[in-house]
Amino acid sequence: MQMTDILSKEAWQALEQEIFERFGLNARVYDDKGFTFTGHTTWVNRLCPAIKARPQGVSAICSVAHQAMAAEARASGAPVVAECDAGLLKICVPVMARGELVGVVGGCGRLLDAGEVDSFLVEKSAGIAGDEVEALASGIPAMTGAEAEAVAEELRQRVARHVDAALAAKG
C-alpha cells in the first residue's frame, strides 16, 4: 500500500494545510522512503526555510531528525514527539497498514516547552552566521509537551481512520 492508496495527493496536501493552520507547524507528509510527495510547503518561522535552503542544513539537521524519528515511529508503531538538533519540536506520526509503515505525517518548527534554538549547532551545521540564526529564531512560538502529545494523538487517530477506510475499500 502507498500513501496515495489511502488518500489522494490533494487530500494529503489539504491535511498539511490544516496542520499548519490549526497547530502552527511546518506540516509534512512523507512516503515510506522518507520523501515528501505533495509539493506543499508551509513555514511557521523564518529559521526553517533558511536551514532548508542550504543542503548541509537539510542533511545535518532536518534529514537526520526525520530519519531517526521515523525509524522510532516505525519500530513502535506510535507517534514520536521530540526536538531536532536545532532545538525545534518535531512530531512524526507513522502511517501503518497491516503492520507495515506506509509513510509519516507530522510537523515541526516550534519550540518545545521552554526550549531554545541551538544557534551554535545551526551555525556550524547549516553555515548560517550566529547573529543571523538569532534574528531568524526570534519570535518562534512554543508548544508545551502536553499540547504536542495531543496533536500527535489527534493526527494518529485521524490517520488510522483514513487507513481503515482505505483497507475496507480494498476489501
DSSP file (Angstrom, degrees, kcal/mol; ACC not computed):
  #  RESIDUE AA STRUCTURE BP1 BP2  ACC     N-H-->O    O-->H-N    N-H-->O    O-->H-N    TCO  KAPPA ALPHA  PHI   PSI    X-CA   Y-CA   Z-CA
    1    1 A M              0   0    0      0, 0.0     2,-0.3     0, 0.0    96,-0.1   0.000 360.0 360.0 360.0 143.0    0.0    0.0    0.0
    2    2 A Q    >>  -     0   0    0      1,-0.1     3,-1.8    29,-0.1     4,-0.7  -0.771 360.0-104.5-117.0 165.2    1.2    3.5   -0.8
    3    3 A M  H >> S+     0   0    0     99,-0.4     4,-2.1     1,-0.3     3,-1.2   0.874 121.1  55.4 -56.5 -39.0    0.1    6.9    0.7
    4    4 A T  H 34 S+     0   0    0      1,-0.3    -1,-0.3     2,-0.2     5,-0.1   0.550  97.9  63.4 -76.9  -5.1   -1.9    7.7   -2.4
    5    5 A D  H <4 S+     0   0    0     -3,-1.8    -1,-0.3     3,-0.1    -2,-0.2   0.675 109.1  42.1 -80.7 -20.4   -3.8    4.4   -1.9
    6    6 A I  H << S-     0   0    0     -3,-1.2     2,-0.3    -4,-0.7    -2,-0.2   0.905 134.7  -7.4 -89.8 -51.7   -5.1    5.9    1.4
    7    7 A L  S  < S-     0   0    0     -4,-2.1    -1,-0.4   159,-0.0     2,-0.0  -0.959  79.6 -98.7-140.2 157.2   -5.8    9.5    0.2
    8    8 A S     >  -     0   0    0     -2,-0.3     4,-2.3    -3,-0.1     5,-0.2  -0.307  38.4-107.3 -69.5 161.3   -5.1   11.4   -2.9
    9    9 A K  H  > S+     0   0    0      1,-0.2     4,-2.2     2,-0.2     5,-0.1   0.893 123.2  52.7 -54.8 -40.6   -2.1   13.7   -3.2
   10   10 A E  H  > S+     0   0    0      2,-0.2     4,-2.2     1,-0.2    -1,-0.2   0.857 106.8  51.2 -66.8 -36.1   -4.6   16.6   -3.0
   11   11 A A  H  > S+     0   0    0      2,-0.2     4,-1.9     1,-0.2    -1,-0.2   0.882 110.1  49.4 -69.5 -37.6   -6.2   15.3    0.2
   12   12 A W  H  X S+     0   0    0     -4,-2.3     4,-2.3     2,-0.2    -2,-0.2   0.900 109.8  52.3 -65.7 -39.2   -2.8   14.9    1.8
   13   13 A Q  H  X S+     0   0    0     -4,-2.2     4,-2.4     1,-0.2    -2,-0.2   0.918 107.9  51.5 -59.7 -43.5   -2.0   18.5    0.8
   14   14 A A  H  X S+     0   0    0     -4,-2.2     4,-2.2     1,-0.2    -1,-0.2   0.881 108.6  51.0 -63.0 -37.8   -5.2   19.6    2.4
   15   15 A L  H  X S+     0   0    0     -4,-1.9     4,-2.6     2,-0.2    -1,-0.2   0.915 108.7  51.7 -65.6 -42.1   -4.2   17.8    5.6
   16   16 A E  H  X S+     0   0    0     -4,-2.3     4,-2.2     1,-0.2    11,-0.2   0.923 110.5  48.6 -58.9 -43.8   -0.8   19.5    5.6
   17   17 A Q  H  X S+     0   0    0     -4,-2.4     4,-2.6     1,-0.2    -1,-0.2   0.900 111.1  50.2 -64.1 -40.2   -2.5   22.9    5.2
   18   18 A E  H  X S+     0   0    0     -4,-2.2     4,-3.1     2,-0.2     5,-0.4   0.904 109.1  50.9 -65.4 -41.3   -4.9   22.1    8.1
   19   19 A I  H  X S+     0   0    0     -4,-2.6     4,-2.2     2,-0.2     6,-0.7   0.917 112.2  48.4 -61.0 -43.0   -2.0   21.0   10.4
   20   20 A F  H  X S+     0   0    0     -4,-2.2     4,-1.4    -5,-0.2    -2,-0.2   0.944 116.8  41.1 -60.8 -49.8   -0.3   24.3    9.5
   21   21 A E  H  < S+     0   0    0     -4,-2.6    -2,-0.2     2,-0.2    -1,-0.2   0.902 122.6  37.3 -69.9 -42.5   -3.4   26.4   10.2
   22   22 A R  H  < S+     0   0    0     -4,-3.1    -3,-0.2    -5,-0.2    -2,-0.2   0.867 132.3  21.9 -79.7 -37.2   -4.6   24.6   13.3
   23   23 A F  H  < S-     0   0    0     -4,-2.2    -3,-0.2    -5,-0.4    -2,-0.2   0.490  94.7-122.9-115.3  -5.1   -1.4   23.8   15.1
   24   24 A G     <  +     0   0    0     -4,-1.4     2,-0.3    -5,-0.5    -4,-0.2   0.922  62.9 137.9  64.2  45.2    1.2   26.3   13.6
   25   25 A L        -     0   0    0     -6,-0.7     2,-1.3    -5,-0.1    -1,-0.2  -0.892  68.4-109.2-121.1 151.1    3.6   23.6   12.4
   26   26 A N  E     -A  108   0A   0     82,-3.5    82,-0.9    -2,-0.3     2,-0.3  -0.704  52.2-148.7 -70.7  99.6    5.6   23.2    9.2
   27   27 A A  E     +A  107   0A   0     -2,-1.3     2,-0.3   -11,-0.2    15,-0.3  -0.561  23.8 173.3 -85.2 136.9    3.4   20.3    8.1
   28   28 A R  E     -A  106   0A   0     78,-2.6    78,-2.2    -2,-0.3     2,-0.4  -0.999  21.7-159.4-143.2 144.3    4.8   17.5    6.0
   29   29 A V  E     -A  105   0A   0     -2,-0.3     8,-0.8    76,-0.2     9,-0.4  -0.993  19.7-169.4-120.3 130.2    3.6   14.1    4.7
   30   30 A Y  E     -AB 104  36A   0     74,-3.1    74,-1.7    -2,-0.4     6,-0.2  -0.864  16.8-128.0-119.7 151.1    6.2   11.6    3.7
   31   31 A D  E >   -A  103   0A   0      4,-2.6     3,-1.8    -2,-0.3    72,-0.2  -0.216  47.7 -83.6 -82.6-175.4    6.1    8.3    1.8
   32   32 A D  T 3  S+     0   0    0     70,-0.8    71,-0.2     1,-0.3    69,-0.1   0.648 129.9  55.0 -68.7 -14.0    7.6    5.1    3.2
   33   33 A K  T 3  S-     0   0    0     69,-0.2    -1,-0.3     2,-0.2    70,-0.1   0.409 121.4-104.5 -97.1   0.8   11.1    6.1    1.9
   34   34 A G  S <  S+     0   0    0     -3,-1.8     2,-0.4     1,-0.3    -2,-0.1   0.643  77.0 132.4  88.7  15.9   11.0    9.4    3.7
   35   35 A F        -     0   0    0      2,-0.0    -4,-2.6     0, 0.0    -1,-0.3  -0.813  56.1-126.4-102.8 140.3   10.3   11.6    0.7
   36   36 A T  B     +B   30   0A   0     -2,-0.4    -6,-0.2    -6,-0.2    -8,-0.0  -0.565  28.6 175.1 -75.3 148.5    7.7   14.3    0.5
   37   37 A F        +     0   0    0     -8,-0.8    -1,-0.1    -2,-0.2    -7,-0.1   0.412  58.2  75.6-135.5  -1.8    5.4   13.9   -2.4
   38   38 A T  S    S-     0   0    0     -9,-0.4     3,-0.1     2,-0.2   -25,-0.1   0.765  81.2-137.7 -88.5 -24.2    2.7   16.6   -2.1
   39   39 A G        +     0   0    0      1,-0.3     2,-0.4   -26,-0.0    -1,-0.0   0.553  60.4 132.1  78.1   6.3    4.7   19.6   -3.3
   40   40 A H        -     0   0    0      2,-0.0     2,-0.4   -13,-0.0    -1,-0.3  -0.777  33.6-176.4 -96.5 133.3    3.0   21.6   -0.5
   41   41 A T        +     0   0    0     -2,-0.4     2,-0.3    -3,-0.1   -13,-0.1  -0.995   7.4 175.3-134.2 132.8    5.2   23.7    1.8
   42   42 A T        -     0   0    0     -2,-0.4     2,-0.4   -15,-0.3    -2,-0.0  -0.974  11.6-158.6-130.7 148.2    4.3   25.8    4.8
   43   43 A W        -     0   0    0     -2,-0.3    66,-0.1   -17,-0.1   -18,-0.1  -0.994  14.4-178.6-130.2 129.5    6.6   27.7    7.1
   44   44 A V  S    S+     0   0    0     -2,-0.4     2,-0.3    64,-0.2    -1,-0.1   0.447  76.2  23.0-102.0  -3.9    5.8   28.8   10.7
   45   45 A N  S    S-     0   0    0     95,-0.1    92,-0.1    65,-0.0    94,-0.1  -0.919  74.6-117.8-149.4 175.4    9.1   30.6   11.3
   46   46 A R  S  > S+     0   0    0     90,-0.7     4,-0.8    -2,-0.3    91,-0.2   0.646 102.9  64.2 -93.0 -16.7   11.9   32.2    9.4
   47   47 A L  H  > S+     0   0    0     89,-0.6     4,-2.3     2,-0.2     3,-0.3   0.924  93.0  58.3 -74.8 -45.2   14.7   29.8   10.5
   48   48 A C  H  > S+     0   0    0      1,-0.2     4,-2.9     2,-0.2     5,-0.2   0.906 105.7  47.3 -57.5 -47.5   13.4   26.6    9.0
   49   49 A P  H  > S+     0   0    0      0, 0.0     4,-1.3     0, 0.0    -1,-0.2   0.847 111.0  53.8 -65.2 -28.4   13.4   27.8    5.4
   50   50 A A  H  < S+     0   0    0     -4,-0.8     4,-0.3    -3,-0.3    -2,-0.2   0.903 111.7  44.6 -68.3 -40.1   16.9   29.3    5.8
   51   51 A I  H >< S+     0   0    0     -4,-2.3     3,-1.6     1,-0.2     7,-0.5   0.940 113.6  50.0 -65.6 -47.2   18.1   25.9    7.1
   52   52 A K  H 3< S+     0   0    0     -4,-2.9    -1,-0.2     1,-0.3    -2,-0.2   0.735  99.8  66.3 -65.0 -23.0   16.3   24.0    4.3
   53   53 A A  T 3< S+     0   0    0     -4,-1.3    -1,-0.3    -5,-0.2    -2,-0.2   0.616  94.7  67.0 -74.4 -10.8   17.8   26.4    1.7
   54   54 A R  S X> S-     0   0    0     -3,-1.6     4,-2.2    -4,-0.3     3,-0.9  -0.947  75.9-146.4-114.6 120.4   21.3   25.0    2.5
   55   55 A P  H 3> S+     0   0    0      0, 0.0     4,-2.5     0, 0.0     5,-0.2   0.859 102.0  53.1 -53.4 -37.7   22.0   21.4    1.5
   56   56 A Q  H 3> S+     0   0    0      1,-0.2     4,-2.1     2,-0.2     5,-0.2   0.838 108.2  51.5 -68.2 -30.7   24.3   21.0    4.5
   57   57 A G  H <>>S+     0   0    0     -3,-0.9     4,-2.2    69,-0.3     5,-1.1   0.918 110.8  47.1 -69.0 -44.1   21.5   22.2    6.8
   58   58 A V  I  <>S+     0   0    0     -4,-2.2     5,-3.5    -7,-0.5     6,-0.4   0.945 117.4  42.2 -61.4 -48.4   19.0   19.8    5.4
   59   59 A S  I  <5S+     0   0    0     -4,-2.5     5,-0.4    -5,-0.2    -2,-0.2   0.877 120.6  40.4 -70.2 -36.9   21.4   16.8    5.7
   60   60 A A  I  <5S+     0   0    0     -4,-2.1    -1,-0.2    -5,-0.2    -2,-0.2   0.769 133.8  12.1 -84.6 -25.9   22.8   17.7    9.1
   61   61 A I  I  X5S+     0   0    0     -4,-2.2     4,-2.0    -5,-0.2    24,-0.4   0.782 128.3  35.2-116.1 -64.3   19.6   18.8   10.8
   62   62 A C  I  ><S+     0   0    0     -5,-1.1     4,-2.5     1,-0.2     5,-0.2   0.940 120.4  42.4 -67.3 -50.8   16.3   18.1    9.0
   63   63 A S  H  ><S+     0   0    0     -5,-3.5     4,-2.9     1,-0.2     5,-0.2   0.900 113.9  51.8 -65.7 -41.0   17.1   14.7    7.4
   64   64 A V  H  > S+     0   0    0     -6,-0.4     4,-2.3    -5,-0.4     5,-0.2   0.940 112.5  45.6 -60.8 -47.5   18.9   13.3   10.5
   65   65 A A  H  X S+     0   0    0     -4,-2.0     4,-2.6     1,-0.2     5,-0.3   0.928 114.7  47.6 -62.7 -45.1   15.9   14.2   12.7
   66   66 A H  H  X S+     0   0    0     -4,-2.5     4,-3.0    -5,-0.2     5,-0.3   0.937 112.4  48.3 -64.1 -45.7   13.4   12.8   10.3
   67   67 A Q  H  X S+     0   0    0     -4,-2.9     4,-2.0     1,-0.2    -1,-0.2   0.922 114.8  45.1 -61.3 -44.4   15.2    9.6    9.7
   68   68 A A  H  X S+     0   0    0     -4,-2.3     4,-2.0    -5,-0.2    -1,-0.2   0.934 117.6  42.8 -65.6 -46.0   15.7    8.9   13.4
   69   69 A M  H  X S+     0   0    0     -4,-2.6     4,-2.7    -5,-0.2    -2,-0.2   0.887 113.3  51.5 -71.2 -37.6   12.2    9.8   14.4
   70   70 A A  H  X S+     0   0    0     -4,-3.0     4,-2.6    -5,-0.3    -1,-0.2   0.887 109.6  51.3 -64.9 -37.9   10.6    7.9   11.5
   71   71 A A  H  X S+     0   0    0     -4,-2.0     4,-2.4    -5,-0.3    -2,-0.2   0.910 111.4  47.4 -64.2 -41.7   12.7    4.8   12.5
   72   72 A E  H  X S+     0   0    0     -4,-2.0     4,-2.4     2,-0.2     6,-0.3   0.915 112.9  48.6 -64.2 -42.7   11.4    5.1   16.0
   73   73 A A  H  X S+     0   0    0     -4,-2.7     4,-2.6     2,-0.2     5,-0.3   0.890 111.5  50.2 -64.7 -39.4    7.9    5.6   14.9
   74   74 A R  H  < S+     0   0    0     -4,-2.6    -2,-0.2     2,-0.2    -1,-0.2   0.937 113.2  45.8 -62.7 -46.9    8.2    2.5   12.5
   75   75 A A  H  < S+     0   0    0     -4,-2.4    -2,-0.2     1,-0.2    -1,-0.2   0.889 124.2  32.0 -65.5 -40.7    9.6    0.4   15.3
   76   76 A S  H  < S-     0   0    0     -4,-2.4    -1,-0.2     2,-0.2    -2,-0.2   0.741  91.5-138.1 -89.9 -24.6    7.0    1.4   17.9
   77   77 A G  S  < S+     0   0    0     -4,-2.6    -3,-0.2     1,-0.3    -4,-0.1   0.612  71.5 105.4  72.8  11.7    4.0    2.0   15.6
   78   78 A A  S    S-     0   0    0     -5,-0.3    -1,-0.3    -6,-0.3    -2,-0.2  -0.844  80.3 -89.0-124.0 157.6    3.3    5.1   17.7
   79   79 A P        -     0   0    0      0, 0.0     2,-0.4     0, 0.0    14,-0.2  -0.266  36.6-146.0 -61.3 151.2    3.8    8.8   17.3
   80   80 A V  E     -C   92   0A   0     12,-2.6    12,-2.6    72,-0.0     2,-0.5  -0.988  12.1-171.1-123.3 129.8    7.1   10.4   18.3
   81   81 A V  E     +C   91   0A   0     -2,-0.4     2,-0.3    10,-0.2    10,-0.2  -0.987  32.4 121.7-120.1 121.0    7.4   13.9   19.7
   82   82 A A  E     -C   90   0A   0      8,-2.3     8,-2.8    -2,-0.5     2,-0.4  -0.867  55.8 -88.1-158.0-172.3   11.0   15.2   20.1
   83   83 A E  E     -C   89   0A   0     -2,-0.3     6,-0.2     6,-0.2     2,-0.1  -0.884  30.4-129.8-111.9 146.1   13.3   18.0   19.1
   84   84 A C    >   -     0   0    0      4,-2.8     3,-1.9    -2,-0.4   -22,-0.1  -0.314  42.6 -92.6 -77.5 174.9   15.5   18.2   16.1
   85   85 A D  T 3  S+     0   0    0    -24,-0.4    36,-0.1     1,-0.3    37,-0.1   0.730 127.0  62.7 -65.5 -20.5   19.2   19.1   16.6
   86   86 A A  T 3  S-     0   0    0      2,-0.1    32,-2.8    35,-0.1    -1,-0.3   0.621 121.3-108.0 -77.2 -11.2   18.4   22.7   16.0
   87   87 A G  S <  S+     0   0    0     -3,-1.9    25,-0.5     1,-0.3     2,-0.3   0.613  75.2 131.7  96.5  14.9   16.2   22.6   19.1
   88   88 A L  E     - D   0 111A   0     23,-0.1    -4,-2.8     1,-0.1    -1,-0.3  -0.775  61.7 -99.8-105.6 147.7   12.8   22.7   17.4
   89   89 A L  E     -C   83   0A   0     21,-4.1    20,-1.6    -2,-0.3    21,-0.4  -0.272  37.4-175.1 -58.6 140.6    9.8   20.5   18.0
   90   90 A K  E     -CD  82 108A   0     -8,-2.8    -8,-2.3    18,-0.2     2,-0.5  -0.984   7.7-164.6-140.4 133.6    9.2   17.7   15.5
   91   91 A I  E     -CD  81 107A   0     16,-3.1    16,-1.3    -2,-0.3     2,-0.5  -0.978   4.6-173.5-118.7 127.1    6.2   15.3   15.5
   92   92 A C  E     -CD  80 106A   0    -12,-2.6   -12,-2.6    -2,-0.5    14,-0.2  -0.978   1.4-174.1-122.5 118.5    6.2   12.1   13.5
   93   93 A V  E     - D   0 105A   0     12,-2.8    12,-2.6    -2,-0.5     2,-0.1  -0.952  22.8-133.6-112.0 116.5    3.0   10.0   13.2
   94   94 A P  E     - D   0 104A   0      0, 0.0     2,-0.8     0, 0.0    10,-0.2  -0.428   4.2-143.7 -71.1 142.3    3.5    6.7   11.5
   95   95 A V  E     - D   0 103A   0      8,-3.0     7,-3.8    -2,-0.1     8,-1.2  -0.917  29.5-175.8-103.2 105.4    1.0    5.7    8.8
   96   96 A M  E     - D   0 101A   0     -2,-0.8     2,-0.4     5,-0.2     5,-0.2  -0.871  15.5-179.3-111.4 135.1    0.8    1.9    9.3
   97   97 A A  E >  S- D   0 100A   0      3,-2.6     3,-1.7    -2,-0.4    -2,-0.0  -0.977  77.3 -16.0-133.6 120.6   -1.3   -0.5    7.2
   98   98 A R  T 3  S-     0   0    0     -2,-0.4     3,-0.1     1,-0.3    -1,-0.1   0.864 129.0 -53.1  54.0  39.4   -1.3   -4.2    8.1
   99   99 A G  T 3  S+     0   0    0      1,-0.2     2,-0.4   -22,-0.0    -1,-0.3   0.451 116.0 112.5  80.9   0.3    1.8   -3.7   10.3
  100  100 A E  E <  S- D   0  97A   0     -3,-1.7    -3,-2.6   -23,-0.0     2,-0.5  -0.859  71.7-116.5-109.6 141.4    3.8   -2.0    7.6
  101  101 A L  E     + D   0  96A   0     -2,-0.4    -5,-0.2    -5,-0.2     3,-0.1  -0.629  33.0 172.5 -74.5 125.0    5.0    1.6    7.5
  102  102 A V  E     -     0   0A   0     -7,-3.8   -70,-0.8    -2,-0.5   -99,-0.4   0.692  60.8 -51.5-101.7 -29.5    3.4    3.3    4.5
  103  103 A G  E     -AD  31  95A   0     -8,-1.2    -8,-3.0   -72,-0.2    -1,-0.4  -0.969  52.8 -96.0 177.9-168.5    4.5    6.9    5.4
  104  104 A V  E     -AD  30  94A   0    -74,-1.7   -74,-3.1    -2,-0.3     2,-0.4  -0.998  19.0-163.9-139.5 139.9    4.7    9.5    8.1
  105  105 A V  E     +AD  29  93A   0    -12,-2.6   -12,-2.8    -2,-0.4     2,-0.3  -0.971  38.0 105.0-119.4 138.3    2.5   12.6    8.8
  106  106 A G  E     -AD  28  92A   0    -78,-2.2   -78,-2.6    -2,-0.4     2,-0.3  -0.971  44.0-125.5-179.2-162.9    3.7   15.3   11.0
  107  107 A G  E     +AD  27  91A   0    -16,-1.3   -16,-3.1    -2,-0.3     2,-0.3  -0.979  14.9 179.9-164.3 168.8    5.1   18.8   11.6
  108  108 A C  E     +AD  26  90A   0    -82,-0.9   -82,-3.5    -2,-0.3   -18,-0.2  -0.888  38.2  96.4-156.8-177.4    7.8   20.8   13.1
  109  109 A G  E     +     0   0A   0    -20,-1.6     2,-0.3     1,-0.4   -61,-0.1   0.458  61.7  99.8 104.9   1.5    9.2   24.3   13.6
  110  110 A R  E    S-     0   0A   0    -21,-0.4   -21,-4.1    30,-0.1    -1,-0.4  -0.780  75.2-102.7-111.4 162.3    8.0   25.4   17.1
  111  111 A L  E     -eD 142  88A   0     30,-2.5    32,-2.1    -2,-0.3     2,-0.6  -0.584  33.4-127.7 -77.0 146.3    9.9   25.4   20.3
  112  112 A L  E >   -e  143   0A   0    -25,-0.5     3,-2.1    -2,-0.2    32,-0.2  -0.877  63.8 -47.9-100.2 121.3    9.1   22.6   22.7
  113  113 A D  T 3  S-     0   0    0     30,-3.0    30,-0.1    -2,-0.6    -2,-0.1  -0.342 123.7 -20.0  54.8-125.4    8.2   23.9   26.2
  114  114 A A  T 3  S+     0   0    0     -2,-0.1    -1,-0.3    28,-0.1    30,-0.1   0.042 103.4 135.9-100.5  26.2   10.8   26.4   27.3
  115  115 A G    <   -     0   0    0     -3,-2.1     2,-0.3     1,-0.0    -4,-0.1  -0.040  38.9-150.3 -66.8 173.5   13.4   25.1   24.8
  116  116 A E        -     0   0    0     -5,-0.0     2,-0.1   -28,-0.0    -4,-0.1  -0.979  25.0 -91.0-145.1 157.7   15.6   27.3   22.6
  117  117 A V        -     0   0    0     -2,-0.3     2,-1.5     1,-0.1   -30,-0.2  -0.449  34.4-127.6 -67.7 137.4   17.2   27.1   19.3
  118  118 A D     >  +     0   0    0    -32,-2.8     4,-2.4     1,-0.2     5,-0.2  -0.681  32.5 179.3 -86.6  85.9   20.8   25.7   19.3
  119  119 A S  H  > S+     0   0    0     -2,-1.5     4,-2.7     1,-0.2    -1,-0.2   0.860  75.5  54.1 -59.6 -39.4   22.3   28.7   17.5
  120  120 A F  H  > S+     0   0    0      2,-0.2     4,-2.6     1,-0.2    -1,-0.2   0.941 110.5  45.6 -62.6 -47.4   25.8   27.2   17.6
  121  121 A L  H  > S+     0   0    0      2,-0.2     4,-3.2     1,-0.2     5,-0.4   0.918 113.6  49.4 -62.8 -43.5   24.8   23.9   16.1
  122  122 A V  H  X>S+     0   0    0     -4,-2.4     4,-2.6     2,-0.2     6,-0.8   0.917 111.7  49.9 -62.0 -42.4   22.7   25.7   13.4
  123  123 A E  H  X5S+     0   0    0     -4,-2.7     4,-1.2    -5,-0.2    -2,-0.2   0.943 117.6  39.0 -60.3 -48.1   25.7   27.9   12.6
  124  124 A K  H  <5S+     0   0    0     -4,-2.6    -2,-0.2    -5,-0.2    -1,-0.2   0.878 124.1  38.7 -72.3 -38.5   28.1   25.0   12.3
  125  125 A S  H  <5S+     0   0    0     -4,-3.2    -3,-0.2    -5,-0.2   -65,-0.2   0.896 128.9  27.2 -81.0 -41.9   25.8   22.6   10.6
  126  126 A A  H  <5S-     0   0    0     -4,-2.6   -69,-0.3    -5,-0.4    -3,-0.2   0.585  98.8-123.3-100.4 -12.0   23.9   24.9    8.2
  127  127 A G     << +     0   0    0     -4,-1.2     2,-0.5    -5,-0.6    -4,-0.2   0.808  60.5 143.4  74.4  28.0   26.6   27.6    7.7
  128  128 A I        -     0   0    0     -6,-0.8    -1,-0.3    -5,-0.1    -2,-0.1  -0.897  58.0-107.9-102.2 128.1   24.3   30.4    8.9
  129  129 A A    >>  -     0   0    0     -2,-0.5     4,-2.5     1,-0.1     3,-0.5  -0.209  26.5-119.2 -55.2 141.8   26.1   33.1   10.9
  130  130 A G  H 3> S+     0   0    0      1,-0.3     4,-2.4     2,-0.2     5,-0.2   0.849 113.0  50.8 -53.5 -42.0   25.2   33.1   14.6
  131  131 A D  H 3> S+     0   0    0      1,-0.2     4,-1.9     2,-0.2    -1,-0.3   0.854 110.9  49.6 -68.1 -32.4   23.7   36.6   14.6
  132  132 A E  H <> S+     0   0    0     -3,-0.5     4,-3.0     2,-0.2    -2,-0.2   0.899 109.0  52.3 -70.1 -40.0   21.6   35.7   11.6
  133  133 A V  H  X S+     0   0    0     -4,-2.5     4,-2.3     1,-0.2    -2,-0.2   0.942 109.6  49.7 -58.3 -47.2   20.4   32.5   13.4
  134  134 A E  H  X S+     0   0    0     -4,-2.4     4,-0.8     1,-0.2    -1,-0.2   0.910 112.8  46.4 -58.7 -43.7   19.4   34.6   16.4
  135  135 A A  H >< S+     0   0    0     -4,-1.9     3,-0.6     1,-0.2    -1,-0.2   0.923 114.2  47.0 -65.7 -44.3   17.5   37.0   14.2
  136  136 A L  H 3< S+     0   0    0     -4,-3.0   -90,-0.7     1,-0.2   -89,-0.6   0.815 112.3  51.5 -67.2 -29.7   15.7   34.3   12.3
  137  137 A A  H >< S+     0   0    0     -4,-2.3     3,-1.7    -5,-0.2    -1,-0.2   0.602  82.4 113.0 -83.9 -12.0   14.9   32.4   15.5
  138  138 A S  T << S+     0   0    0     -4,-0.8   -92,-0.2    -3,-0.6   -91,-0.1  -0.381  81.8  15.8 -65.4 135.9   13.3   35.4   17.2
  139  139 A G  T 3  S+     0   0    0      1,-0.3    -1,-0.3    -2,-0.1    -2,-0.1   0.531  78.4 155.0  83.4   6.2    9.6   35.1   17.8
  140  140 A I    <   -     0   0    0     -3,-1.7    -1,-0.3     1,-0.1   -95,-0.1  -0.539  43.4-125.9 -67.3 124.5    9.4   31.3   17.2
  141  141 A P        -     0   0    0      0, 0.0   -30,-2.5     0, 0.0     2,-0.2  -0.320  19.4-133.2 -72.7 155.6    6.3   30.2   19.1
  142  142 A A  E     -e  111   0A   0    -32,-0.2     2,-0.3   -30,-0.1   -30,-0.2  -0.654  12.2-161.4-103.6 162.2    6.4   27.5   21.7
  143  143 A M  E     -e  112   0A   0    -32,-2.1   -30,-3.0    -2,-0.2   -54,-0.0  -0.989  24.2-120.0-139.4 135.7    4.2   24.5   22.3
  144  144 A T     >  -     0   0    0     -2,-0.3     4,-2.6   -32,-0.2     5,-0.2  -0.322  24.7-114.2 -71.7 159.7    4.0   22.5   25.5
  145  145 A G  H  > S+     0   0    0      1,-0.2     4,-2.5     2,-0.2     5,-0.2   0.888 118.9  52.8 -59.0 -39.2    4.9   18.9   25.6
  146  146 A A  H  > S+     0   0    0      2,-0.2     4,-2.1     1,-0.2    -1,-0.2   0.905 109.6  48.3 -65.0 -41.1    1.2   18.1   26.5
  147  147 A E  H  > S+     0   0    0      2,-0.2     4,-2.4     1,-0.2    -2,-0.2   0.920 111.9  49.6 -63.6 -43.0    0.0   20.1   23.5
  148  148 A A  H  X S+     0   0    0     -4,-2.6     4,-2.6     1,-0.2    -2,-0.2   0.904 110.7  49.6 -63.5 -41.8    2.4   18.4   21.2
  149  149 A E  H  X S+     0   0    0     -4,-2.5     4,-2.4     2,-0.2    -1,-0.2   0.888 110.5  51.0 -63.6 -38.7    1.4   14.9   22.5
  150  150 A A  H  X S+     0   0    0     -4,-2.1     4,-2.5     2,-0.2    -2,-0.2   0.903 110.3  48.7 -65.6 -41.2   -2.3   15.9   22.0
  151  151 A V  H  X S+     0   0    0     -4,-2.4     4,-2.7     2,-0.2     5,-0.2   0.939 111.6  50.1 -61.4 -47.1   -1.6   17.0   18.4
  152  152 A A  H  X S+     0   0    0     -4,-2.6     4,-2.4     1,-0.2    -2,-0.2   0.901 111.8  47.7 -59.2 -42.3    0.3   13.7   17.8
  153  153 A E  H  X S+     0   0    0     -4,-2.4     4,-2.5     2,-0.2     5,-0.2   0.907 110.8  50.7 -67.9 -41.4   -2.6   11.7   19.2
  154  154 A E  H  X S+     0   0    0     -4,-2.5     4,-2.3     1,-0.2    -2,-0.2   0.931 113.1  46.1 -60.9 -44.3   -5.2   13.6   17.1
  155  155 A L  H  X S+     0   0    0     -4,-2.7     4,-2.9     2,-0.2     5,-0.2   0.890 110.6  54.0 -65.4 -38.5   -3.2   13.0   14.0
  156  156 A R  H  X S+     0   0    0     -4,-2.4     4,-2.5    -5,-0.2    -2,-0.2   0.936 110.9  45.4 -59.8 -47.2   -2.7    9.3   14.9
  157  157 A Q  H  X S+     0   0    0     -4,-2.5     4,-2.0     2,-0.2    -2,-0.2   0.908 114.2  48.6 -63.7 -42.2   -6.4    8.8   15.2
  158  158 A R  H  X S+     0   0    0     -4,-2.3     4,-2.0    -5,-0.2    -2,-0.2   0.931 112.1  47.4 -65.0 -45.8   -7.2   10.7   12.0
  159  159 A V  H  X S+     0   0    0     -4,-2.9     4,-2.7     1,-0.2     5,-0.2   0.914 109.6  54.7 -62.1 -42.5   -4.6    8.8   10.0
  160  160 A A  H  X S+     0   0    0     -4,-2.5     4,-2.8    -5,-0.2    -1,-0.2   0.894 106.6  51.3 -59.5 -40.5   -5.9    5.5   11.4
  161  161 A R  H  X S+     0   0    0     -4,-2.0     4,-2.3     2,-0.2    -1,-0.2   0.918 111.1  47.8 -62.3 -42.5   -9.4    6.3   10.3
  162  162 A H  H  X S+     0   0    0     -4,-2.0     4,-2.2     2,-0.2    -2,-0.2   0.909 113.4  47.5 -65.1 -41.8   -8.1    7.0    6.8
  163  163 A V  H  X S+     0   0    0     -4,-2.7     4,-2.8     2,-0.2     5,-0.2   0.936 111.6  50.4 -64.5 -46.3   -6.1    3.8    6.7
  164  164 A D  H  X S+     0   0    0     -4,-2.8     4,-2.4     1,-0.2    -2,-0.2   0.904 111.5  48.6 -58.7 -42.5   -9.0    1.8    8.0
  165  165 A A  H  X S+     0   0    0     -4,-2.3     4,-2.1     2,-0.2    -1,-0.2   0.900 112.1  48.6 -65.3 -40.7  -11.3    3.3    5.3
  166  166 A A  H  X S+     0   0    0     -4,-2.2     4,-1.5     2,-0.2    -2,-0.2   0.909 112.7  47.7 -66.2 -41.6   -8.7    2.6    2.5
  167  167 A L  H  X S+     0   0    0     -4,-2.8     4,-1.0     1,-0.2    -2,-0.2   0.897 111.7  50.2 -65.9 -39.2   -8.3   -1.0    3.7
  168  168 A A  H  < S+     0   0    0     -4,-2.4     3,-0.3    -5,-0.2    -2,-0.2   0.888 108.7  52.4 -65.2 -38.5  -12.1   -1.6    3.9
  169  169 A A  H  < S+     0   0    0     -4,-2.1    -1,-0.2     1,-0.2    -2,-0.2   0.816 107.7  52.0 -67.0 -30.7  -12.5   -0.2    0.3
  170  170 A K  H  <        0   0    0     -4,-1.5    -1,-0.2    -5,-0.1    -2,-0.2   0.709 360.0 360.0 -78.0 -20.5   -9.8   -2.6   -0.9
  171  171 A G     <        0   0    0     -4,-1.0    -3,-0.2    -3,-0.3    -2,-0.1   0.450 360.0 360.0  87.8 360.0  -11.7   -5.5    0.7
